[in-house]
Amino acid sequence: MTYVTESSKSILSGLSKMKAAMIEDYAKFMPPTKSDITAKMNKEYAENFTIKYGKKYIKIVENGGGVKAFVVGVENDKRFKLGDILLPAGYNAPARNFARGNILDGGYNIGWTGPLYGTGTPR
């Protein structure tokens, strides 16, 4: 896991920091210096992220690997605030039990597989 300490002034900056932390965590899991194969795997992991903007959520997808996370992209959500990180409940919807962190506030753990259980605050 990688701990993101820095806050962000914009959603775009926060998404960039979260993605960088996920890539960093993947490199810890699969060190690129071990072989040409792991170096190629790191490169592919880093290049295969897609960010999809929906009406309410921003979906972080690893092409071929499924949804990694959802980020609340609106200020008028009844339960969560802008920038809250949510686990995926499926491909098209987040788990709305509690946030695993906030990309604008910083101070959250993230793994290469996405947000980590138990690192957020219930709301």
C-alpha positions, -999 to +999 in steps of 0.1 A: +000+000+000+010+036-006+000+065+017-010+097-001-002+126+022-006+156+000-039+174-005-049+187-039-065+219-051-084+203-080-100+169-088-076+165-118-046+170-095-060+146-069-067+119-096-032+123-108-017+118-073-040+088-067-029+072-101+008+079-093+004+062-059-012+032-075+016+029-100+042+033-073+024+005-053+024-018-083+062-012-087+066-023-051+046-055-058+063-062-091+097-046-091+106-034-126+143-040-121+139-078-116+136-086-153+125-074-187+091-090-181+084-072-149+096-039-165+071-045-193+043-053-169+050-021-150+049-001-182+016-017-193+000-012-159+010+025-159-003+031-195-036+012-191-056+036-169-088+052-181-107+079-163-143+081-172-165+110-161-201+103-153-229+125-140-221+118-104-189+097-102-155+095-118-146+059-126-110+047-126-106+017-149-076-004-157-082-015-192-086-053-191-085-053-153-118-039-142-128-009-122-103+002-095-122+029-078-149+056-080-145+092-069-174+114-061-175+141-087-203+163-074-208+186-045-244+178-039-242+141-029-264+134+001-239+112+018-204+120+005-183+150-003-166+160-035-134+139-040-144+110-017-129+076-029-153+047-030-148+010-037-165-004-067-197-025-060-196-035-096-186-021-130-212+006-130-217+015-094-197+023-062-202+008-028-218+036-008-211+023+027-182+047+035-154+067+018-119+052+018-103+086+017-106+119-003-084+129-032-087+166-023-078+162+014-051+136+010-042+113+040-053+080+026-039+046+017-042+032-018-030+000-033-024-010-070-057-028-069-076+003-057-087+017-024-081-003+007-107-016+031-108+000+065-088+031+056-117+055+054-142+072+077-178+061+080-203+088+070 
